[in-house]
Amino acid sequence: MNQPNSIASAYSPPFRIVAKYFIAAIVSFVFMSFMLMINYNDINGHHFQPKILSITHIATLGFITMIIFGAMFQLVPVVLEVKLFRTILAEIQFWIYTIGVIGLVYKFWYFGSELSFTLPAILLNVAMFIFAFNIIASMIRVKNWNLTGTFLAAAIFWLIVTAIAGILLAVNLDHPYIKINHLQYLKLHANVAFIGWVTMVIMGVSFKLIPMFTLSHGYELSLAKWAFALINFGLFGINWIMHYADTGIYNLIFGIAITIGLILYLIQIYIIFKKRVRKKLDIGLKFSAVSFSMLGLSTLLGFSFLFFEYENITNLTLVYGFMVIVAYISTLIVGQMYKIVPFLVWYHKYSSKVGIEKVPMLKDMFSEKLAELNLYLMCVGIIIS
């Protein structure tokens, strides 16, 4: 199991580190789902509302980013064949980050409370900078660089940009100083977070995991390289123009670049799936297929926003946000958890006992029928919502 084509190796950090992040993320996911259910009637109209902002940050910080942190602590050492720089930093980061998430979510929900936005934002920034330092310090020791590493390095950069934009917006909510519309910077914050941070991680990791899980080979990654260039060009562009009140034609140019980049990525994923030896898709890959379809729909909807005033159409922004956060990202994460978590638990608990005593098989680590039901219910829920 120590070969490069595995998600665990001698380079892996202690399982308790990764498990801590995964457990916290799962708790956040369940809490987010519960809050969506009991506050369903309140989620309509403009997106800049306390409850919507609170639930959004439970999803983006408590679930999505938390799970990415844990996954990167596991996958960066394995994929790049390098030890994590300091596991103690991952421990410290977890507690600072968790307190920051709780504080920010609470403040958004109770918007008028005396707690400031700035304090939890500072904690989140400290945690994210610790994470970035830990990963970068690990990456600089890599001897055999690959495309996945390039995507992950870019993702770290955009995480820092997202964090800085977030704290500037938090300060502005406490002590208004931004001359341009706050919502314009909020749009930048969201785009950089979802495309630069989250999607860049997804892209990089998928080029490693999807071929591994499907046994795909005999394909080129030229489209992936073009996707990387176009998306990052577009992200740098929108970061530049968002500081001006009139974005003009440039917004269209950079938006088209990002759209083409995402489409090229999806074509690349399609090629990888087409070249697979393992024709039957397991439950994790079924989730992935649904997720990539949702990314395609989200990309087309986001592209259409370049041509009309979408904020004037009631609930359209909320529909877009739901498609990105739940239909695309959350569906993909849930599917990958069915692949990663059972393997890691098996690897750390049973791999040393193989040949000595009877151990369970990977397929015995979770219920396939419940996972199928999970996928069905998520798809139905996405369509109904």
C-alpha positions in Angstrom: 0.0 0.0 0.0 3.0 2.3 0.0 3.1 2.8 -3.7 2.5 6.3 -5.2 -0.8 5.1 -6.6 -2.3 5.0 -3.1 -3.8 7.6 -0.8 -1.7 6.5 2.1 2.1 5.9 2.4 5.0 6.2 4.7 4.9 10.0 4.1 1.4 10.2 5.6 0.9 12.2 8.8 -0.6 10.6 11.9 -4.2 9.6 11.2 -5.5 11.5 14.2 -4.6 14.8 12.5 -6.6 14.0 9.4 -9.4 12.4 11.4 -9.9 15.5 13.5 -10.5 17.7 10.5 -12.8 15.2 8.8 -14.9 14.7 11.9 -15.3 18.5 12.4 -16.2 18.9 8.7 -18.8 16.1 8.9 -20.4 17.7 12.0 -20.5 21.0 10.1 -22.1 19.3 7.1 -24.8 17.8 9.3 -25.4 21.1 11.1 -25.6 23.0 7.8 -28.1 20.5 6.4 -30.2 20.9 9.6 -30.1 24.7 9.5 -31.1 24.7 5.8 -34.1 22.4 6.7 -35.4 24.4 9.6 -34.8 27.8 8.0 -35.9 26.9 4.5 -38.7 29.6 4.4 -36.1 32.3 5.4 -33.8 31.5 2.5 -35.0 33.7 -0.2 -34.5 37.2 -1.6 -31.2 38.9 -1.6 -28.1 36.9 -0.6 -26.8 39.5 1.9 -28.9 38.5 4.9 -27.6 37.3 8.3 -29.0 33.8 8.2 -28.0 33.1 4.6 -24.5 34.5 5.3 -24.2 32.3 8.5 -25.3 29.1 6.8 -23.0 29.9 3.8 -20.0 30.2 6.1 -20.9 26.9 8.0 -20.7 25.3 4.5 -17.7 27.1 3.1 -15.5 27.3 6.3 -16.9 24.6 8.6 -17.4 21.9 6.0 -15.7 22.5 2.7 -12.5 24.2 3.8 -12.2 22.1 6.9 -12.3 18.9 4.8 -9.8 20.3 2.3 -7.4 21.1 5.1 -7.6 17.4 6.3 -7.4 16.0 2.8 -4.4 18.1 1.9 -2.6 17.1 5.0 -3.1 13.5 3.9 -2.6 13.9 0.1 0.2 16.4 -0.3 2.7 14.1 1.5 1.5 11.1 -0.5 1.2 12.8 -4.0 4.4 14.8 -3.7 6.3 12.2 -1.7 7.3 14.5 1.1 6.7 14.6 4.9 4.4 17.2 6.3 6.6 20.0 7.6 5.2 20.1 11.2 2.2 18.1 12.4 2.1 20.2 15.6 1.2 23.2 13.4 -1.8 21.2 12.0 -2.9 20.6 15.6 -2.6 24.3 16.6 -4.3 25.4 13.3 -7.3 23.2 13.9 -8.2 24.8 17.2 -7.6 28.4 16.1 -9.6 27.8 13.0 -12.5 26.0 14.7 -12.9 28.9 17.2 -12.8 31.4 14.3 -15.5 29.5 12.4 -17.8 29.3 15.4 -17.2 33.0 16.1 -17.9 34.2 12.6 -21.0 32.0 12.1 -22.4 33.2 15.4 -21.8 36.9 14.5 -23.4 36.5 11.1 -26.5 34.8 12.7 -26.8 37.4 15.4 -25.8 40.3 13.2 -26.6 43.0 15.7 -24.6 41.4 18.6 -21.7 43.3 20.2 -19.2 40.7 19.0 -17.1 42.1 16.2 -16.6 40.5 12.8 -12.9 41.4 13.0 -11.9 39.1 15.9 -13.1 35.8 14.4 -11.8 36.9 11.0 -8.3 37.5 12.5 -8.4 33.9 14.0 -9.4 32.5 10.6 -6.5 34.4 8.9 -4.0 33.2 11.5 -5.1 29.6 11.0 -5.0 29.9 7.2 -1.6 31.4 7.2 -0.4 28.6 9.5 -1.8 26.1 7.0 -0.2 27.9 4.0 3.2 28.0 5.8 3.0 24.3 6.7 2.1 23.2 3.2 4.6 25.5 1.4 7.4 24.5 3.8 6.5 20.9 2.8 6.4 21.6 -0.9 9.7 23.4 -1.1 11.4 20.0 -0.2 9.7 18.1 -3.1 12.1 16.5 -5.4 9.7 15.2 -8.1 7.2 17.9 -8.9 4.0 17.1 -10.8 0.9 18.8 -12.2 -1.1 18.2 -9.1 1.5 20.0 -7.0 1.2 23.0 -9.4 -2.6 23.2 -8.9 -2.3 22.9 -5.2 0.4 25.6 -5.0 -1.9 27.9 -6.9 -4.8 27.0 -4.6 -2.7 28.0 -1.5 -2.0 31.4 -3.1 -5.7 32.0 -3.7 -6.6 30.8 -0.2 -4.4 33.6 1.1 -6.0 36.1 -1.2 -9.4 34.8 0.0 -8.4 35.2 3.6 -7.1 38.7 3.2 -10.2 39.8 1.3 -12.3 38.2 4.0 -10.7 40.1 6.9 -10.9 43.4 4.9 -14.6 42.8 4.4 -15.0 41.9 8.1 -13.3 45.2 9.2 -15.5 47.1 6.8 -18.6 45.6 8.4 -17.4 46.8 11.8 -15.9 50.1 10.7 -17.0 51.0 7.1 -14.1 52.3 5.0 -14.5 50.8 1.5 -15.6 53.5 -0.9 -16.8 51.1 -3.6 -19.9 49.0 -3.0 -19.2 46.3 -0.3 -21.1 43.7 -2.4 -18.6 44.2 -5.2 -15.8 43.1 -3.0 -18.0 40.3 -1.6 -18.4 39.0 -5.1 -14.6 39.0 -5.6 -14.2 37.2 -2.2 -16.7 34.5 -3.3 -15.2 34.0 -6.8 -11.6 33.7 -5.5 -12.8 31.3 -2.8 -14.8 29.0 -5.0 -12.7 29.1 -8.2 -9.2 29.9 -6.9 -9.2 28.0 -3.7 -11.7 25.2 -3.7 -11.9 24.4 -7.5 -8.1 24.6 -7.9 -7.7 22.0 -5.2 -10.4 19.9 -6.7 -8.8 20.1 -10.1 -5.3 19.2 -8.9 -6.5 16.3 -6.7 -8.9 14.9 -9.3 -6.0 14.5 -11.8 -4.5 12.1 -9.3 -7.5 10.4 -7.7 -9.8 9.9 -10.6 -7.3 8.0 -12.7 -6.3 6.0 -9.6 -9.9 5.0 -8.9 -10.9 4.3 -12.5 -7.6 2.7 -13.6 -7.3 5.2 -16.5 -4.2 5.5 -18.6 -3.1 6.5 -22.1 -4.3 10.1 -22.0 -2.6 13.5 -22.2 -3.0 16.4 -19.7 -2.6 19.2 -22.2 -6.1 20.5 -21.6 -5.5 20.5 -17.9 -2.5 22.8 -18.4 -4.6 25.2 -20.6 -7.3 25.1 -18.0 -4.8 26.1 -15.3 -3.5 29.0 -17.4 -6.9 30.4 -18.4 -8.5 30.2 -14.9 -5.6 31.8 -13.2 -5.4 34.5 -15.9 -9.1 35.2 -15.3 -8.7 35.3 -11.5 -5.8 37.7 -11.6 -7.9 39.8 -14.0 -11.0 40.0 -11.8 -8.8 40.8 -8.8 -7.5 43.8 -10.7 -10.7 45.2 -12.1 -12.8 44.8 -8.9 -11.0 47.7 -7.4 -12.7 50.0 -9.9 -16.4 51.0 -10.0 -16.6 50.5 -13.7 -15.3 47.1 -14.7 -16.3 47.5 -18.4 -15.3 45.0 -21.1 -12.6 43.6 -18.9 -15.1 41.7 -16.7 -16.4 40.0 -19.8 -12.8 39.1 -21.0 -11.7 37.6 -17.7 -15.1 35.9 -17.1 -14.8 34.2 -20.5 -11.3 33.1 -19.8 -12.4 31.4 -16.5 -15.4 29.8 -18.3 -13.3 28.3 -21.0 -10.8 27.1 -18.4 -13.5 25.3 -16.5 -15.0 23.8 -19.7 -11.5 22.5 -20.7 -11.2 20.9 -17.3 -14.5 19.1 -17.6 -13.4 17.9 -21.1 -10.2 16.6 -19.5 -12.1 14.8 -16.8 -14.4 13.3 -19.5 -11.3 12.0 -21.4 -9.9 10.4 -18.2 -13.2 8.7 -17.6 -13.4 7.5 -21.2 -9.9 6.0 -20.9 -10.8 4.0 -17.8 -10.2 0.3 -17.5 -12.6 -0.2 -14.7 -15.9 0.4 -16.6 -18.3 0.1 -13.7 -18.5 3.2 -11.6 -18.5 2.6 -7.8 -20.5 4.8 -5.5 -17.7 7.4 -5.0 -17.3 7.9 -8.7 -21.1 8.1 -9.2 -21.1 11.0 -6.8 -18.2 12.5 -8.8 -20.0 12.1 -12.1 -23.0 14.0 -10.7 -20.8 16.7 -9.2 -19.0 17.3 -12.5 -22.3 17.6 -14.3 -23.4 20.2 -11.7 -20.1 22.0 -12.2 -20.9 22.2 -15.9 -24.4 23.6 -15.2 -23.0 26.1 -12.6 -20.3 27.2 -15.1 -23.0 27.9 -17.8 -25.2 29.8 -15.3 -22.2 31.8 -14.0 -21.2 32.6 -17.6 -24.7 33.9 -18.4 -24.3 36.4 -15.5 -21.8 38.3 -17.6 -24.6 39.5 -19.9 -27.4 40.7 -17.7 -28.1 42.2 -14.2 -28.7 38.9 -12.5 -29.0 40.5 -9.0 -32.3 42.0 -10.1 -33.9 38.6 -10.5 -35.2 37.3 -7.2 -33.4 34.2 -5.8 -31.2 33.7 -8.9 -28.0 34.4 -6.9 -29.2 32.0 -4.2 -29.9 29.3 -6.8 -26.4 29.8 -8.2 -24.8 29.6 -4.7 -26.8 26.5 -3.9 -25.6 24.8 -7.2 -22.0 25.6 -6.5 -21.9 24.8 -2.7 -24.3 21.9 -2.5 -24.8 20.4 -6.0 -21.2 20.7 -7.2 -18.7 20.9 -4.2 -20.6 19.1 -1.5 -21.7 16.2 -3.7 -18.1 15.7 -4.8 -16.7 15.8 -1.3 -19.3 13.3 0.0 -18.4 10.9 -2.9 -14.7 11.2 -2.2 -15.2 10.6 1.5 -16.7 7.2 0.6 -13.4 6.5 -1.2 -10.9 8.1 1.2 -12.2 7.5 4.8 -12.8 3.7 4.5 -9.4 3.3 3.0 -7.6 5.4 5.6 -9.4 3.6 8.5 -8.6 0.2 7.0 -5.0 1.2 6.3 -4.3 2.5 9.8 -6.3 -0.1 11.7 -5.9 -3.3 9.7 -3.1 -3.2 7.1 -0.5 -4.3 9.7 -2.6 -7.4 10.5 -2.9 -8.7 6.9 -1.6 -12.3 6.7 -1.7 -12.5 10.5 -5.4 -12.5 11.2 -8.6 -12.1 9.3 -9.3 -8.5 8.4 -12.3 -6.9 6.7 -12.2 -5.9 3.0 -12.6 -2.3 2.0 -16.1 -2.9 0.7 -17.0 -4.1 4.3 -16.0 -0.7 5.8 -19.3 1.0 4.9 -22.8 0.1 3.5 -23.0 0.4 -0.2 -26.8 0.4 -0.1 -26.9 3.4 2.3 -24.4 5.2 0.1 -26.6 4.6 -2.9 -29.6 5.9 -0.9 -27.5 8.9 0.1 -26.7 9.7 -3.6 -30.4 9.3 -4.6 -31.6 11.6 -1.8 -29.0 14.2 -2.5 -30.0 14.2 -6.2 -33.7 14.5 -5.4 -33.0 17.2 -2.9 -30.9 19.2 -5.4 -33.6 19.0 -8.0 -36.4 19.9 -5.7 -34.5 22.8 -4.1 
